[in-house]
Amino acid sequence: MPLLRKIAPVLAAGFALASINAHSQDYSDQKQSYKRPDLIPFPEEAPYSPQLATLGKMLFFDPRLSGKQNISCASCHNPSFGFEVPVAGAIGATNKPLPRKAPTVLNAAWISPLFWDGRAPNLELQAMGPITAEGEMDGKFPQIIGRLKGIPEYNTSFKKLFPMDGVTQDNILTAIATYERSVVAGSAPFDRWIEGDDVAISPAAQRGFALFNGKAGCAGCHTGWNFTDSQFHDIGIPTKDVGRAAFAPDDPLAQYAFKTPGLRNLTYRAPFGHAGQFADLDAIITFYESGGIPRPSKSPLMKPLSLSAEEHSDLIAFLRTLTAEQTQTALPNLPN
């Protein structure tokens, strides 16, 4: 069973149900399914502590974990852009764009598996992937461990937090994963509406919520408070990337299937799609309306939509209510 840490009040008030007045319909059941949690799950073997999360944050922003000591985890997961970057493919160690867009770290404590293709079952293994990938950070853990041991502040922190073995690969990954689990999207206008503030979102956004859960069918995959089922779906995007099929070759529906992304803080996270194919919300909603290209692996949930211009606009208005007011993430002071 995971250990739970209470989220700060600004992030996690328990939500009372409220009636929705769009077209005098009652969406209480749908609203209940988007109830925000007030606890962050942490694994028993790595319980939360502020000291461990602080160490993990330092490592997350430290370029000394990369082979050339010039890029960090934050280079592809920038807090200013919803813990993504505003390009189709972030620039890695080879100074070339990566083939896939960097997924957000937001709310990753609730997500498993990770990566677009689900190849990592937890955040510890997820953190290892980019650090060691030749085209991303191109780090080598023996070198990283040697560097960190040679930095007195890091060496002391690891010895205090991991008295048995100090700086090791597993302990580095545990610290980074602990920080990443603490990265939670803030309360958005949608959340205030769920709490009972009937004017927190516009009538257009309320109509968009009805479309999201009804005619548009978005809630078939974008479920729960983080708006993801953490499953894999081929939505008919033209691509040569086989996605999940690389790790589930016997599943015919895994071909060209990618993990459903969460929808929190979308305003900061364009472009969209596993390779950043869609410049903005208008572009990706237009694609969904098309139903995607037909092929045997395409999800049966992907069907052409006949949305009016007003409905298209209402759906986008709703999606924008999922973005919290932007806050500044303080950069850590890195030890010399």
Secondary structure, DSSP 8 states (H G I E B T S, - for coil): --EEEE--HHHH---------GGG---HHHHHHT---SEEEE-TTS---HHHHHHHHHHHT-GGGSTTS---HHHHSBGGGTTB-SSSS-B-TTSSB-SS-----TTGGG--SBSTT--BSSHHHHHHHHHH-TTTT---HHHHHHHHHTSHHHHHHHHHH-TTT-S-HHHHHHHHHHHHHT------HHHHHHHT-TTSS-HHHHHHHHHHHTTT-GGGTS-TTTT----EEB-----S--BGGGT-TT-GGGTTBEE----TTGGGS-SBSTT--BSSHHHHHHHHHHT----TTB-TT-------HHHHHHHHHHHHTT--------------
